[in-house]
Amino acid sequence: MMQAKTILLVEDNRQDEMLILRGLRKINLANQVDVARDGQQALDYLFREGDFADRPGQDLPAVVLLDLSLPRINGLDVLKRVRAHPLTALLPIVILTSSDEEKDRLTGYEEGANSFVHKPLNFAEFAETVARLGIYWLATNEPPHG
């Protein structure tokens, strides 16, 4: 039996976290969503260190939804460290942020983001955007094996 794909949501804003989870539930997504609330937690999760040293489940999530403005280690620095490690170099990472700065978008892509998505301010648009992300990255996208 195939193990369900996991999403890692890296988001420090509890309200945005709830909106993202609601958007994923809207499409009846049964996949597990693990949440890291700062950049250091995200790295610990991905590399099985710190509080996540004994993390159960599959080795890596199917996709990481990464905010940029995070405590401890910002999203762009998380992205750089993930891309620099052979284990996570090909891991799909979607920057999901309230930033609409061209420099953030450009730097995100230069550092290896697979996608850059601006969080809509309108709740319905936000939920729809997250639902489309879930469908694409979990059901449509075909990641490399291994």
Wavefront OBJ file of the C-alpha trace (Angstrom):
o trace
v 0.000 0.000 0.000
v 1.325 3.434 -0.942
v 1.938 5.890 1.887
v 0.013 9.168 1.702
v 2.014 12.193 0.651
v 2.732 14.725 3.387
v 2.821 18.504 3.077
v 5.169 20.569 5.211
v 3.655 23.977 5.897
v 6.198 26.488 7.190
v 4.099 29.345 8.536
v 4.405 31.458 11.689
v 1.067 33.281 11.343
v -1.649 31.183 13.034
v -4.445 32.874 11.082
v -2.751 32.144 7.744
v -2.088 28.580 8.930
v -5.799 28.073 9.618
v -6.753 29.552 6.225
v -4.286 27.285 4.439
v -5.537 24.200 6.277
v -9.137 25.201 5.504
v -8.265 25.648 1.811
v -6.730 22.173 1.690
v -9.755 20.635 3.459
v -12.015 22.364 0.915
v -10.784 19.910 -1.719
v -11.168 16.969 0.680
v -7.428 16.564 0.894
v -6.720 13.603 3.134
v -2.979 14.121 3.149
v -1.200 14.871 6.380
v -0.087 18.478 6.835
v 2.780 18.988 9.254
v 3.454 22.531 10.443
v 6.742 24.207 11.306
v 6.342 27.676 12.783
v 9.817 29.031 12.091
v 12.742 28.408 9.790
v 14.754 26.416 12.301
v 11.836 24.042 12.926
v 11.490 23.545 9.161
v 15.151 22.583 8.830
v 14.973 20.321 11.890
v 11.909 18.614 10.378
v 13.490 18.081 6.974
v 16.850 16.892 8.307
v 15.395 14.946 11.264
v 17.222 16.968 13.899
v 16.286 18.538 17.235
v 12.658 17.933 18.193
v 12.147 16.041 14.918
v 15.009 13.548 15.277
v 12.498 10.704 15.734
v 9.878 11.988 13.296
v 7.784 9.073 11.983
v 6.478 8.704 8.459
v 8.003 9.008 5.042
v 11.399 10.617 4.734
v 10.448 13.845 2.999
v 7.180 15.663 2.316
v 5.779 15.781 -1.206
v 5.938 19.582 -1.117
v 6.951 22.381 1.235
v 4.764 25.488 1.435
v 7.255 28.073 2.674
v 6.556 31.546 4.022
v 9.383 34.066 3.683
v 8.926 36.151 6.815
v 9.769 33.666 9.562
v 11.330 33.910 13.012
v 14.816 32.524 13.730
v 15.731 31.685 10.112
v 13.902 33.421 7.257
v 12.346 31.539 4.363
v 15.002 32.426 1.804
v 17.743 31.119 4.100
v 15.737 27.922 4.627
v 15.462 27.574 0.855
v 19.226 28.043 0.396
v 20.049 25.392 2.997
v 17.525 22.926 1.600
v 18.874 23.337 -1.941
v 22.488 22.971 -0.733
v 21.881 19.493 0.748
v 21.848 16.462 -1.603
v 18.970 14.834 0.326
v 16.641 17.796 -0.240
v 18.055 19.446 -3.364
v 15.096 18.355 -5.540
v 12.360 18.704 -2.907
v 9.464 20.767 -4.344
v 9.263 24.108 -2.531
v 6.501 26.628 -3.064
v 7.035 30.062 -1.588
v 3.618 31.063 -0.237
v 3.959 34.576 1.080
v 2.293 37.921 1.607
v 5.324 39.584 0.012
v 4.685 41.061 -3.394
v 8.228 42.378 -3.732
v 9.898 41.662 -7.062
v 13.250 41.183 -5.281
v 11.733 38.405 -3.109
v 10.258 36.685 -6.163
v 13.522 36.951 -8.115
v 15.664 35.786 -5.187
v 13.265 32.926 -4.486
v 13.600 31.618 -8.018
v 17.358 32.213 -8.081
v 17.685 30.136 -4.898
v 15.682 27.268 -6.388
v 12.011 27.743 -5.492
v 9.688 25.748 -7.726
v 6.945 28.337 -7.461
v 6.221 31.745 -5.933
v 2.632 32.402 -4.850
v 1.367 35.630 -3.326
v -1.198 35.091 -0.551
v -4.415 36.780 -1.645
v -6.002 39.132 0.901
v -9.532 37.942 0.152
v -10.444 34.766 2.084
v -12.238 33.076 -0.809
v -9.329 33.756 -3.176
v -6.861 32.567 -0.530
v -8.753 29.285 -0.056
v -9.033 28.756 -3.818
v -5.316 29.431 -4.346
v -4.347 26.928 -1.652
v -6.775 24.349 -3.035
v -5.213 24.662 -6.503
v -1.733 24.311 -4.994
v -2.782 21.143 -3.185
v -4.287 19.592 -6.286
v -1.297 20.432 -8.445
v 1.528 19.419 -6.100
v -0.142 16.298 -4.687
v -2.185 14.958 -7.582
v -0.812 16.404 -10.826
v 2.923 16.967 -10.369
v 5.244 14.027 -11.014
v 8.398 14.441 -8.906
v 11.682 12.679 -9.639
v 12.039 9.286 -7.983
v 14.712 8.529 -5.449
l 1 2 3 4 5 6 7 8 9 10 11 12 13 14 15 16 17 18 19 20 21 22 23 24 25 26 27 28 29 30 31 32 33 34 35 36 37 38 39 40 41 42 43 44 45 46 47 48 49 50 51 52 53 54 55 56 57 58 59 60 61 62 63 64 65 66 67 68 69 70 71 72 73 74 75 76 77 78 79 80 81 82 83 84 85 86 87 88 89 90 91 92 93 94 95 96 97 98 99 100 101 102 103 104 105 106 107 108 109 110 111 112 113 114 115 116 117 118 119 120 121 122 123 124 125 126 127 128 129 130 131 132 133 134 135 136 137 138 139 140 141 142 143 144 145 146
